[in-house]
Structures are given as structure tokens and as C-alpha cells.
Amino acid sequence: MENRGGWTADSQFLDLIGSTVMLAHGLGKPVDDALTRFKAPRTGTYHVFVRTRNWTSRWSDAPSPGAFTLSLDGKERPHIYGRDAPQWHWEKGDDLFLDEGTHELRVHDLAGFDARFDAVLLTLSDAAPEDSVETVLSLRKTFFPETVPVEDAGHYDFVVVGGGCAGMCAALAAARNGLRVALVQDRHLLGGNNSSEVRVGLGGRLNIGKYPNLGYLMNEFGPGTKGNARMKDVYEDGKKMDIILAEKGIRLFTGYRVVSAETENGMVRSVTAVETERYTRIRIAGDLFADCTGDAALGVLAGADWAMGRESRATYLEPSAPKEADGITLGASLQWYCVEKDCPQAFPRIDWGLSLDEKTAQKVRRGQWYWEVGMRDDQIAEAELIRDYGMYVAYSNWSYLKNDASYKDEYADLALEWVCHVLGKRESRRLLGEKVLTERDLREFREYPDGCVSTSWYIDDHEPDPENAAVFRDPWLSRGRLTPLGFYPIPFRCFYSRNIGNLMMAGRDISVSHLALGTTRVMRTCAMMGEVVGLAAKVCRDNRCLPRDIVRGHWDELDALMERGAGNPDLPYLQTYTWVDTTAARSEDC
């Protein structure tokens, strides 16, 4: 679309849908029209197909609020899109008679509740395209041949995929030690869960354990204010971007999603990435790679061994593991908040949402970490469904508070200011390394010679809230189960793939069991992992060796680098909040 109006380009499910989609995220107020102009090649009757889906049909039989219409040359067409099938499909609309020449097309949102579309197809054929992702990719190549060539974006000493806290630290640590680094981020912001898109506050402690200088790097760009689901400025997006752009050894690629990896003899040679809005493609080659995506996206594309879900008790002899393995993971949080205005604020009474009452509705002004969804779903294959359910719950609860609660007068002047539309994930795929950290390692405090980054968070395993789960088929509140733990040094062998020789990882996709992830996954700990991985890249480059060779023959070099760290210890120290959670309190002030 030439002008998106109030619609948002949502690229987070590109691998599932095949495209970035337009989303009318209006929080109950219709967004401004998106518009574009096109040329009809000849006069005739054109059939209209729009790729869209009914996003609420899994939970409600009522007409979906994700509805929209098309207008041609200023005249609105009668067909309402977005109320048909639940899966992505080509929905047939009204036929159009078009004269040869230029026309204006508008997409008109009807409700402000996350209507979505991928493409509008006008064709003289009356047959709808197939609904598969492969068909979408084929059509794009046909209609937009400029997206087919792959541009060579260069060769680098170190390629980091994922621009969250872990990926930023990996890139910075390597670049400050003389490596030429490519940092590839599929969003247009850096910081991952700590960006203003997701708004999860930092947790865990820096500068602890055997290597107390690890963490000053994170202190250079980490926000100085705590909190989940706060105002945008709290997350200091500009500070994160500035530190990466100021590092001369880093070439930053934002808005690029890695979609394939070229491997040879168990090594990654290059990755191909797609620009998420123009669909142009680039190839980035490198000697070493790091998967800091959280979802282990690069590792899976490269053929690395991975796991997802809870292991059986017998797998690692973990006392808290279930008897049988299953697909349950920590859930994803989709946060929100309201603000006080100086006059009454309306919000639609919705008939398509959850059925709530005084007992089941949450009397809050902010959706916090424990608004957690998708624990029983596939965090990769069902990611869009999980996100949608998080929004569905937030809208349902807010509508009840505003319109039906006995205490609704307390909410009269409150306006729903922000609802996240980007998932804040805790767990999905984990890459398997030479060492898999387990619950027994943590509980028995087994120290290994290659211990490096120290955890500070308790073992924090979430489960569905029993009261919520007893009422709702799909629970949407969680509770944390905490196991106290001291500063535990994670082995370096958890930071590289056991079967892809030049692939390292940092963040929540490192080599740990589901239970051990409960202490390693918080962002300050992930940032120190990234710092170590960046330092390890220098050791590999200097010695022309692989990560697995460091423990065997070059540990003294990495040890010396970790002693110094990559950050500046002389800057004001801002990371003094949310060091550890000892209560799992479900508070709005987290």
C-alpha cells in the first residue's frame, strides 16, 4: 500500500504466513484507511480475492470484529472481509468492472479490533489461488520479479542473527575486539523483549560470580528504569540503536528475517535474509555464526539439533520433570495498560469475547507478566494463534471492566492506551550443545571447569493458574513456582551447537533443559551470554579454531577476555533493579 493509514505492518509470523500482513490494531477504534493506486491493464470485469482470516472464530461464533471493506475510486464495496474461514485463505469479494487505466483502492477497517490482510488480488480469472504459503511465494516472484535476485551483502568474521539483548552484546563484544560483524534483526527496533514493542523489563543481575566484569556491556544500553508494560520511553529504544550504530565494526541489518542457511560439512557458510516489507533478499556469508533469535531460527535452518517442551524425568533424571515428555512450554505474555484521562472514556461492549463475571474478571489497570498464554500450544507453529488469544483476553477483560462490572465507575475515566501485538516469548526451541544444563546441575550446584556466565534468578517454572484453568478451556493467567538458587556458573559448552561446528548461541535458546531454562532465560543473564559468545568469537578468529576447541585448547585466552569483559566499568551503573524474584508476586508494579 502506498499509504498505510492507521494499519500496522506485522512481520512476526512471516515464516508461517509467507508474508508481512497489514493489521488494524486500533484498540477498539477503527484505524485510518490504507490506500494505494494501481493500473488496470485493460477494461473488463475483475474478480477480487483478498488473503485474510477470521481471527476470533476459534473462541467465538459471533461475527468477527476483524472486519473490513474495500473502496474503489471512492465508492465502498458491499462485501465484508475477515468473517469467513479461520485460516489464511483467499476470500472472494465483489466483482469489479474496471476501465483501463489508474484507479484508487482503499482498505477500510470497521472496528479497530485487529482486522488483517496480506494481499488484494484483482484478476480476470474467476479461480482463487491455492491457500498455501508456497502459492503466495510463487505469486510474489511472478508479480514482483525484483524480489528474486539475491544481493551479496558481504563476508564477515562473525554473523549474529537476532538483535535482542543477547545479540546486541554478542555483536558489540566481538566488534570491540576487532572482528567485522554483521547483526541481523527481523524487527526495526533492537532490544527484543525489552524494546518498546514488547515492553518487558530487565531481570537478573550483572557483574557477579567468577567473572564480575561481565555485564558492564549491558549497563551501557540497558534502561535505567524498571517495569513491565510501561510507557514507550521507559525502554529507551534510541539508546540501544545508538550504541550499535556507533560501533564501527558492526554492520546492522534491521527488518531482515533469515529464511535459509547454506551449510557445508557441518558448518554454516551463509544465510539468506528477506526484507520484511519489500521482500528483497540478501546473502550474508561468515566464518562464525551466533543464533540469538530466541526461537533458535538460525539453528533449525542450519540443521542443528534442538528440543522443545518438557523432557521426561528419565531423560536427564530431573526430579521435577514429568514422567512422560510433552510439548508444554513456558507461555508468552502479551501485556497492556490503561491511562487516566480528564473525562469519561468509552470502550465497546463486545459480544465476541470471553464470558466473564465478577469472579473471573481481573480488576487491574495493567496486564502483567502473569497474563500468560500458549503454554499448551506450539510456540512456533501456533504463534499467531497464541498472540491473538492474548489480545482476545485483554479486550474481553477491559470491555467487562468498562461496561459490566459493578465497580465500572472506577474505570470511567480510564482509556486503554496500549495492547502489545508482538509476543513476549519465554520459551520455544532450544539448541542442543556439547553440554545440556539440567535441574540436577542447578540443585546439586555442580560446578564445571568451563563455568562462566552466572545466573541470579531462581529456577522460575510457570504453570497455568489453577483457578483460571478450571474455568477457561484456554487458561490465560499463570503462576510461578520458584526454587531458590545461588549464583550458578553456566558452562560455556551450553553456548555452541553440538553438531554445527561454527554455530554458537546466546539467549533463551541455549543448551538447557526445560526446567533449567527457568533460571537462564532472564534478559540480563542472556546479555552476559552474548558478551561471552562475542569474546569467544575473537578466540576462534585469532586461533582459526571452532568454539568446541576453546575448552580443549584455548580456555586461558577466553578466561582472560572474560576477566576484563567488553564493557566500560566507569559509566554510571544503572542496573540496580529487579535483581531476583523471591516471591513470584503477581503485582501490577513489577
Buried (B, 14 or more C-beta within 10 A) or exposed (E): BEEBBBBBBBBBBBBBBBBBBBBBBBBBBBBBBBBBEBEBEEEEEBBBBBBBBBBBBEBBEEBBBBBBBBBBEEEEBEBBBBBBEEEBBBBBBEBBEBEEEEBEBBBBBBBBBBBBBBBBBBEEEEEBBEBEBEBBBBBBEEEEEEBEEBEEBBBBBBBBBBBBBBBBBBBBBBBBBEBBBBBBBBBBBBBBBBBBBBBBBBBBBBBBBBBBBBBBBBBBBBBBBBBBBBBEEBBBBEBBBEBBEEBEBBBBBBBBBBBBBBBEEBBBBBBBBBBBEEBBBBBBBBBBBBBBBBBBBBBBBBBBBBBBBBBEBEBBEBEBBBEEBEEBBBBBBBBBBBEEEEEEBEBBEBEBBBEBEEEBBBEBBBBBBBBBBBBBBBBBEBBBBBBBBBBBBBBBBBBBBBBEBEEEEEBEBBBBBBBBBBBBBBBBBBBBBBBBBBBBBBBEEEEBEBBBBBBBBBBBBBBBBEEBBEBBEBBBBBBBBBBEBEEBBBBBBBBBBBBBBBBBBBBBBBBBBBBBBBBBBBBBBBBBBBBBBBBBBBBBBEEEBBBBBBBEEBBEBBBEBBEBBBBEBEEEEBBEBBBBBEEBEBEEEB
